[in-house]
Amino acid sequence: MSALMDAAEKLSARCDELIGDIITETMVKYATNPLDYARLPHREYLKLGGRFNAETILLGMNPGPWGMAQCGIPFGATNIVTELLGISDIEVFQPRGAHPNRPVIGLEMTRQEVSGTRLWGALSQRYGTVERIFSKVFVVNHCPLLMLDENGRNITPDKLSGQAVTDLMSACDEHLREVVGILSAVKIIGVGKYAEKRALQTFPNHAECGLEISSIWHPSPASPLANRNDGADWRANIFAELP
């Protein structure tokens, strides 16, 4: 657990260093770091999930404004965080430079991130208890920054380029390597093709290292695959990859 916390703090510090350059060099107008302002619930998440040394990592891309950006927990729909994970009554601080139309409410946020509800709901359906979930999988986002344009639209890292973004991705890749090493993980499942691509770039010789890398469809409500058959096809897709 302490090793995961140390790794998260190192990534958080590097992200803070890069935010200014990212805003200067790219279309991003607002960038905030949940590993910083939501560090208290994030630490509780690491304490809860990190102690089981799950051998499979579910790798997301970066936060959305209604999930991890509110609570510091990957795919963190707040109802899931408080009711399933049991993480509640923990302060989330106000970030500097937040978009005025995307306020940080914290764990009291009532709007739910659909992707998070679907992902953690599927894990709960598959494994039941929180302890059993974390004995099988650990969920982490490759990039922890929420990045928004002038209108508050979420910008994903695959839409960005430039030296600051290259430096950010390098720091995120290094963090992923650290998490894999800490957990002695044997499989990474990218939540979407972009996350799988980042994992493959981070571990170019993964097969030789005994590391399996695959992906599932992203659970976003914007994805036709995730919505097909009222989500039944998406659940079948993730269940086929989960241990």
Phi and psi in degrees as a GROMACS rama.xvg file:
@    title "Ramachandran Plot"
@    xaxis  label "Phi"
@    yaxis  label "Psi"
@TYPE xy
-63.6257  -34.6399  SER-2
-66.3054  -40.1914  ALA-3
-64.3247  -39.3362  LEU-4
-65.2577  -43.0625  MET-5
-61.1897  -42.5728  ASP-6
-64.2656  -41.7125  ALA-7
-65.5974  -40.0621  ALA-8
-66.3784  -37.641  GLU-9
-65.595  -44.0564  LYS-10
-63.457  -42.1619  LEU-11
-59.6905  -45.0208  SER-12
-62.5512  -41.2693  ALA-13
-66.8407  -39.8178  ARG-14
-61.6638  -42.6383  CYS-15
-59.3332  -37.9151  ASP-16
-64.7976  -30.1174  GLU-17
-95.5121  -13.8461  LEU-18
-57.0002  -45.6535  ILE-19
-58.9206  -45.3678  GLY-20
-68.2056  -35.4909  ASP-21
-62.0211  -43.3938  ILE-22
-66.7645  -37.9707  ILE-23
-68.9373  -38.5645  THR-24
-94.5192  -13.7168  GLU-25
-128.642  -177.055  THR-26
-74.1724  -7.52066  MET-27
-66.9357  129.245  VAL-28
-108.868  -22.0285  LYS-29
-138.235  126.484  TYR-30
-137.129  128.917  ALA-31
-133.389  157.39  THR-32
-119.515  97.715  ASN-33
-61.3966  -25.2618  PRO-34
-64.7582  -18.2734  LEU-35
-93.7038  -67.0829  ASP-36
-73.8848  -21.198  TYR-37
-111.491  34.0253  ALA-38
-67.0649  -28.754  ARG-39
-67.932  -50.6508  LEU-40
-66.9675  -30.5138  PRO-41
-63.8777  -39.9487  HIS-42
-63.5041  -38.7776  ARG-43
-63.9285  -37.4064  GLU-44
-62.6457  -44.4141  TYR-45
-65.3139  -39.0827  LEU-46
-61.7788  -42.8645  LYS-47
-69.9243  -49.818  LEU-48
-88.9089  -26.0369  GLY-49
-78.6021  -17.7151  GLY-50
-77.2967  -8.75581  ARG-51
-97.6891  -8.30226  PHE-52
51.704  52.8313  ASN-53
-59.665  140.976  ALA-54
-90.5371  -3.28524  GLU-55
-119.853  131.484  THR-56
-108.506  127.952  ILE-57
-93.8418  116.198  LEU-58
-107.515  113.255  LEU-59
-88.5944  -178.098  GLY-60
-94.5671  -71.1559  MET-61
-159.248  167.587  ASN-62
-65.9644  153.154  PRO-63
-101.373  165.388  GLY-64
-70.0533  -16.5586  PRO-65
-107.516  -1.58513  TRP-66
-115.124  -104.755  GLY-67
-57.7401  -31.115  MET-68
-63.7876  -20.8562  ALA-69
-89.9627  -34.2622  GLN-70
-131.624  -3.72508  CYS-71
78.5922  10.036  GLY-72
-117.806  128.805  ILE-73
-54.5904  131.658  PRO-74
54.8863  36.5938  PHE-75
-84.2749  65.5062  GLY-76
-54.022  129.334  ALA-77
-65.5519  -32.7685  THR-78
-63.0102  -39.1387  ASN-79
-63.8439  -44.6285  ILE-80
-62.1061  -45.6146  VAL-81
-79.8283  -37.7322  THR-82
-91.8028  -44.9108  GLU-83
-81.7866  -50.5316  LEU-84
-82.4329  -18.5027  LEU-85
72.244  24.8186  GLY-86
-101.243  111.791  ILE-87
-151.488  169.486  SER-88
54.5728  41.8431  ASP-89
-123.593  134.14  ILE-90
-71.5669  136.853  GLU-91
-114.396  123.63  VAL-92
-80.4522  166.048  PHE-93
-86.0621  126.439  GLN-94
-77.1882  153.047  PRO-95
-77.6755  141.321  ARG-96
76.0676  25.1474  GLY-97
-73.7551  151.404  ALA-98
-67.9549  133.586  HIS-99
-61.5828  -24.4704  PRO-100
-98.0506  7.01801  ASN-101
-129.144  65.865  ARG-102
-66.9683  150.05  PRO-103
-92.4783  112.503  VAL-104
-94.6135  -29.8442  ILE-105
90.5176  -151.193  GLY-106
-69.7813  -8.83289  LEU-107
-89.4767  0.216354  GLU-108
-56.8403  128.671  MET-109
-90.9147  -29.0921  THR-110
-70.7833  132.216  ARG-111
-103.899  137.288  GLN-112
-75.4603  115.828  GLU-113
-61.4708  -41.8881  VAL-114
-58.2723  -41.867  SER-115
-68.3135  -41.7104  GLY-116
-59.9599  -42.0179  THR-117
-68.3979  -46.6105  ARG-118
-64.896  -54.9046  LEU-119
-68.0883  -30.3443  TRP-120
-62.8458  -40.3026  GLY-121
-66.6028  -39.7335  ALA-122
-64.4539  -40.3126  LEU-123
-64.6616  -41.3197  SER-124
-63.7629  -39.2367  GLN-125
-73.2829  -43.5686  ARG-126
-112.866  -19.9965  TYR-127
88.9194  -96.0835  GLY-128
-79.2507  158.165  THR-129
-60.3992  -41.8494  VAL-130
-60.2153  -41.4014  GLU-131
-71.9631  -36.2234  ARG-132
-55.8733  -51.8009  ILE-133
-76.143  -13.8865  PHE-134
-76.3348  -15.5598  SER-135
-108.837  -42.6494  LYS-136
-138.175  151.863  VAL-137
-127.395  130.907  PHE-138
-101.892  130.355  VAL-139
-146.025  146.048  VAL-140
-92.2541  140.939  ASN-141
-62.5332  -49.8152  HIS-142
-113.051  130.624  CYS-143
-89.4844  -4.51547  PRO-144
-84.7985  136.047  LEU-145
-86.2332  125.288  LEU-146
-127.371  125.09  MET-147
-127.155  152.152  LEU-148
-88.9272  -173.2  ASP-149
-57.6229  -34.3021  GLU-150
-90.2128  3.51005  ASN-151
87.1032  10.3488  GLY-152
-77.2098  139.494  ARG-153
-69.4855  133.451  ASN-154
-113.511  122.512  ILE-155
-88.7975  152.982  THR-156
-59.7485  -26.821  PRO-157
-67.9075  -13.2056  ASP-158
-92.845  2.8146  LYS-159
-119.01  155.235  LEU-160
-148.672  174.127  SER-161
117.103  167.823  GLY-162
-64.6522  -40.4812  GLN-163
-64.0055  -38.1009  ALA-164
-68.8174  -39.7321  VAL-165
-59.6243  -43.432  THR-166
-65.4344  -38.8133  ASP-167
-63.0352  -46.7631  LEU-168
-63.9891  -35.4016  MET-169
-62.8302  -43.669  SER-170
-64.4019  -39.7146  ALA-171
-68.2814  -38.9979  CYS-172
-61.109  -43.9691  ASP-173
-63.5168  -39.3381  GLU-174
-63.0521  -42.0345  HIS-175
-61.3356  -41.7602  LEU-176
-60.5989  -40.586  ARG-177
-64.9314  -44.0034  GLU-178
-63.6271  -43.4669  VAL-179
-59.2509  -43.0746  VAL-180
-66.9217  -41.3805  GLY-181
-63.2377  -43.4095  ILE-182
-85.9499  -8.69735  LEU-183
53.8958  43.831  SER-184
-67.1011  147.395  ALA-185
-115.908  -5.83441  VAL-186
-149.061  137.97  LYS-187
-119.295  126.426  ILE-188
-110.034  111.682  ILE-189
-73.9465  131.152  GLY-190
-85.9952  87.2905  VAL-191
101.637  161.095  GLY-192
-69.1215  -31.9283  LYS-193
-63.0379  -44.4326  TYR-194
-63.5716  -39.3526  ALA-195
-62.0861  -41.3383  GLU-196
-61.042  -42.8234  LYS-197
-63.7749  -40.3355  ARG-198
-63.8909  -41.1555  ALA-199
-65.9354  -36.8545  LEU-200
-71.1936  -32.3724  GLN-201
-73.7108  -33.8537  THR-202
-124.266  72.5135  PHE-203
-63.4951  -24.7388  PRO-204
-109.766  38.5993  ASN-205
-60.6345  -38.2973  HIS-206
-63.9145  -39.5206  ALA-207
-66.7747  -25.1162  GLU-208
-90.4011  2.0162  CYS-209
76.233  23.0181  GLY-210
-108.466  124.734  LEU-211
-95.6453  137.165  GLU-212
-128.718  128.236  ILE-213
-145.52  -167.479  SER-214
-150.934  162.8  SER-215
-122.897  166.593  ILE-216
-65.2195  143.611  TRP-217
-71.0356  138.178  HIS-218
-81.7095  13.2178  PRO-219
-58.5537  140.975  SER-220
-65.7028  -12.9145  PRO-221
-81.6748  -6.73088  ALA-222
-93.1106  120.582  SER-223
-59.4539  -34.6268  PRO-224
-65.023  -39.8866  LEU-225
-68.6842  -28.6095  ALA-226
-90.7869  -11.4636  ASN-227
-62.5596  137.826  ARG-228
55.6267  39.3879  ASN-229
56.3142  32.5318  ASP-230
88.9314  -4.95432  GLY-231
-64.3827  -38.3552  ALA-232
-67.834  -37.4335  ASP-233
-64.7687  -43.283  TRP-234
-62.2856  -38.6336  ARG-235
-63.9123  -36.7217  ALA-236
-64.7604  -45.9564  ASN-237
-72.579  -37.7146  ILE-238
-63.2458  -30.5141  PHE-239
-68.962  -23.0825  ALA-240
-100.147  -24.1154  GLU-241
-68.7592  148.249  LEU-242
